[in-house]
């Protein structure tokens, strides 16, 4: 009698099983986005489409002719979704995201009779399912598969990976965190930095040629004056205060920014402090990573931990905190799961935390979002738990970074030779509680 474990292992590595799961997950998310209450595609229908028609019909392009919250390259996917016209804009957007996800999955698993890197591929499908409609309904759903494809290709095709991350960063800034991590901790730092610099120079030159000037900088400058969005971690205290009738706290809708924010005693000071706090937080993480790298930390250990720490910091120390920020977790977790097979830090804890964050995010948005706006205690508990898990995730990554700083040898990994080098790396992984590189390693 055949045992179930080998059958499950065979199914996990079966392209038919994986792509069937891909089709089912994406069909489910299509259905939720098109039929679920709460307007899951609200930004797509009521923001992206008008922005595109403003350019096509009115001749005024955001990010070039006028300031915009996104880099002007974000117009590219928004324009691509207009291929079927205004009537089919939502469906075209969903199709575009599906195609990008499929391309990213091919980069991750390859094409053949056996799925390569089955664990990260199946984890990503489960993550999308738990995250729900928001995985498709924002500009982040374009950058997320670009980032997943990039981390899947980084070890084999570093220049392509760097180009994808640079493209993502010029659509929405957050993939720049992964680019920064790769520039510090990757084995291919020179290729990553050179490709990203060349790509960015090309994008800036094109923007200037199209007539853009100061508008090219507004994705950075427009963030500084924002208030506290209700989903941000820092706003949690004011949500509870508003529910209790304290601090003069309340929830209101900001028309120019199309977001719900909190008001009340201390909000302005907190909002002002968040931008420098975010900069300091990122700076500390970079400093730790540079010290670890110079002390000889193995890139397979350092890179995924740094990438996860930077992404978590961008969310936790952010005064925006939109639900779609959950999509950012896919790439660093996939990167960590890939590195784990080559001797990297064991990713069970952050991978499970990310799944829990995804599920709680779907509980918050979009279907039950109205109850959060009404400050119902149960929803306040849900968002408080979700934000607490972001803090735990960042704490886990910081602990791993500190361990690398304390535990790394003085010589660079590339300079170690012979059996002593292997012993040194094995000892370092042992201190971090990770498996040996020989266990389940793949080329």
N, C-alpha and C positions, 0 to 999 in steps of 0.2 A: 504493500500500500504506500502510495506517495505521501510524504509528509507535507503539511501545509506550508512550512517555512520556505522550502525550495520553490514551491509554486508561487508564493508571494514575491520571492526574489526574482523569479523569471518574469512575472507580470510587471514588476517595477522597471525592468530593463526592456520591456516590450514597447517598441514604437507605437504599435496599434493601441495598446492600453493607454499610453501617455497622451497620444493625440486624440483619442476618444475622450479622455478626461478634459483636455484642452477645449474640445468642441462643446462638451456639456457645460463646463464652467462659463465659457463665453456666451453660450446661448442663454444661460440663466441670467448673466449680468446684462445682456441685451434686453431681456424681458423686464428685469427690474428697472432699468433706466428708462424704458419706454412706457411702463405702465404703473410703476409704484407711486404712491402718493409722496408729496414733499418736493416735487419738481427736481429729481436727480440731475437732469440735464439743464437746470436753470441757467447756469453760466454759459453753456454752449448756445442755447436758444436766445437768451436775452442779453448776452454780452458779446460773445465771440461773433455771432452772425451780424449784429448791428455794426460792430467794429469793421468787419470785412466789407460790408456794403457801404460804410462811410468812406472807405478807400476806393472801392470799385465805382461807386456812383458819384460820391461827392468829391473824390480826388484828394482827400485829406487822410494821410496815412499816419496812424499812431506809431510812436517810436521813431518817426522820421520827421514828419511835419509838425508834430505836437508831442508833448510829454506823455509818457505811458508808464505804467507800473511794471511792464515786462520789457525785456530787450526786443528790438524790432524783429529779430529772427523768429519770434513767436508768431508773427504773421504767417509764416510759411505753412505750418499745419492747419491754421485757421482758414487760409486760402485753399489749401488742398481739399478740405472738407466741403468747399463750395462747388465741387465738381458736378454735383447733381442739382445745383441751384438752391434757393432758399427753402423750397418745399421739402427737400430731402436732406437738409443740412444735418439734422440729428443722426439719421441713419448713416450718412457718409462719415460723420465723426466716429461713430461706433465702429464702422468698417475699417477706418484708418487705424484706430487703436488696436483692433484685432489683428490687422496685418503686421503692425509693429511688434506686438506680443509674439506672433508666430515667428517672425524673423529672429527675435531675441531667443526664443526657445530653440531654434535651429542652431544659433551660435553656441548655445549652452550644451546641447545634446548631440549635435552632429546629425548626419543623415546616414543611416545604415540599418543593419538588421538588429542592432543592440543599442539601447540608449546609453550614451556616455553621460556621466554625472547625473545619475538618476535621482539621488537624494535632493540636491538643490532644485532640480526641475519639478519634482513632485511637491516639495515644500512651497515653491512659488505658486503652483496651481491652488494649493490649499490656502495660501495667503490671499490670493485674489478673491477666492470664494468668500473668505471670512471678512475681507475688507468691504465687499459689496459694491453698490453702484458708484461710489466715489472713485473706485479704481478706474472708471471709464470717463467720468463726467467733468474732468478738469484738464487744463494744459499740462498738469503733472502726469497725466496718463500717457502723454507723448514722451516726456523725458524719462519716465521710469523704465520702459523697455529699452530705450537707448542706453541707459546706465547698466541695465542687466546684461545687454549684449556686450558692452564695453568690459565689464569685469570678467565675463566669460572668455573674452579674447585677449585680455591683458597679458597673460603669461606667454601666449603664442604669437600674437599680433599686436605688440604694444603701440605702434603708431596708429593703427586703425582704432584701437581702444581709446587712445588719447584724443583722436579726432572726434569720436562719438561723444566722449565726455565734454569736449569743448563745444560741440554743437548743442548738446543738452544745456550747458551753462549759458549759451547765448539764446536759448529759448526761455529757460527759467533758471535762475542763478544757482540753485542748490547743487546740481552735479559738479559745480566747481569744488565742493568739499571733497568729492571722490578724486577729482583731478589733483587737488592739493595733497591728499594722502598719497597718491601714486607718485607725485613729484618728490615727496620726502622719502617714502619707504619702499618703493618698487625697485626691483632689480634693473629696471629699464628707465631709470630716472632721466637720462639725457634724451632718450627718444620721446618720452612723455612731455618733457618741458619744451623741447624743440617743436614738436608737432602742435602742441597747444598754443605756443606763441605765434607760430606761422598762421594757424587757423584764425586766431583772434585778430592778427594784423589784417588778414584778408577781409574779415567781417567788418572791421572798422573802416577800412578803405572803401568797401562797397557801400557802407552806410553814408559815408561822406560823399561818395559819388552820386548817391540817390538824393542828396540834398540835406541829409541830417547833420545837425551840429550839436547844440546843447541837449537836444532831445535824446541823443544817444546815451546820456548820463542819467536820465531821469529814473531808470529802474532802481538806482541806488539812492538818489536824492529824495524821491517821493516816499521812501520807506521811513525816513527819519521823523516825519511829522504825524505819523499814524498814532491812533490811540490803542487801547488794549482790546483786542478781539476776544469775544467771550470764550472761545475754545482754547486760548493760550493758557499755559500753566499758571502764569502770574495772575491771570484774571480770576482764578478759582476762588480766591478769598473774597473778591467783590461779588461774585455770584451768590455765595453763602450769605454775605452781608445784605445783599438786596433781598434775599428770601426772608431774612430776619428783620428787615426794616432798619438796618443800622448803616452808619457812615454816609447816609444820603445816597446809597448805592442804587443804581437802576441799570436796566438794559435798554439800549436805543439802537436805531438803525442809521448807519452812516451812508447817506445817498451817494456821495461822490465815490466812495470806496466799495460800495455794495456789500457791506458787512455789518454784522451786529457787534456792538462794542459795549463796554461797561463805562459808567460814569460814577463819580462819587468822590468822597474825601480821599486824597492821596493818589488818585488815578493818574493825574498829569505828571506828578513826580516819578511814579513808577514807570510810566511810558517813556519818559525822558531818560531814565536810568537804564532801560533795557538795551538800547543800542550799544552804549559803551560796555555794558556787562557782557553782551554777546561777543564783542570784539576781544575783551579780556579773556573770556572763556576759551575762545578759539585759539588765542595766543598762547595760553597755558598748555593746551593740548598739543599744539605745534612744538612748543619748547620741549615738552616731555618726549615727543616722538623724535625730535632731532637729537636729543641727548641719548636716547635708546639706540638710535641708528648709528651714532658715532661710537657707541660702546659695543657695537657689533651685534645688535639684535638681528635675528634671522628675519628677512622680509616676510616669510610665510607666517610668522608670528605677529610682526608689527603692522603690516599693511592692513589686514582686515580689522584689527582692533582700532587702529587710528581712523579708518574710514567710518566705522560704526560710531566711534566717539564724536567725530565731527558732525555727522548727520544728526545724532541725538542732541548734541549741543545746539545745533541750528534750530531744532524744534523746541527744546525745553527752555532755552533762553530767549525765545522769540516772542515779541508782543503780538504776533499775528496768530499763529497756531491753527490754521484752517484744517478741516478734516482731511483734505487731500494730502496733507503732509505725511500721512501714514504710508502713502505709496513710496516715499523715499526709502523706507526700510528694506525693500526687496533687494536692491543692489548690494548693500553692505553685508546682508545676511547671506546672499548667494555667494559673494566673494569669500566670506568666512567659511562656508561649507565646502567650497572648492579648495581653499587652502588647508582645511582640516584633513583632507585626503593626502596632502603632501606634508603632513606633520604640523600643521598650524594649530592654534588654540581650539579646543573643543567648543563647538557652538551650540550645544544643546540648550543651555540657559537662554542666551539671547534669541535663538530661533523660536523658542516657546514664548518668550516675552513678546516678541514681534507678532506672533499669531494672536496672543491675547489682546494686544493693542489694536490689531486689525478688527477683531470681533467687537470690542468695545466701541471702536470708531463707527462701525456700522450700526450699533445700537443707538448711537447719538445722532447720526446723520445718514439719510435724509428723513426717514419715516417718522421718527420720534423727536425730530428737532424742535417742533412746536412745543413739546412738553418741557424741553430744556429752556426755551425762551420764556415759558410760563413759570420757570424756577421750581418745578416739581421736585421734591426731595429725592425721589428715586433717581431721577436723571442727574441731579447734582452729585449723588453718590457715584453714578456711573462715570461721569466726566472727571471726578476727583480721582477715582481709581485708575482711569486711563492715563491721566497726567502723572500719577504716582508711578505707574509702570514705566513711563518715559524716564523718570528720574532714576529708577532702579536700573534701567538699561544703560543710561549714561554712567551711573556709578560702577556697574560691572566693567564697562570698557575702560574707565579711568583706573580701576584697580589693576586690570591687566597691563595697562601702560606703565603704571608705577612698578609693577613686578618686572617688566622688561627693563626698565631703567636700573633697578637694583640688581637684577640677575644676569644681565648681559655681560659677556666677556669684553676685554679691551680691544681685541682684534676684530676686523670686519669679517663677515661670513665668507666673503670671497677670498680672503687672505688665509683662511684656515686650510690646512692640508692634512692628509693622512688620517690614521685612526684617531688621533687625539682630537682632531676637528669634529669627527662624528661623535665622539664621546662628549665633547663640550656641548654640542647642539642637543644631544640626548639628555644631558643633565639639565640644560636650560628648559627643555620641554617638560622634564619631570617636575621641576619646581613649579611650572605653570599648570601641571595636571593635565597634560595633553599626551596623545599617543605618539609612538615612535613613527618616524617618517616611513618606515618600511611597512607599517600596518595599513594595508589597503591602498598603498600609493598607486597613482596612475601616472603615465607619462604625460 
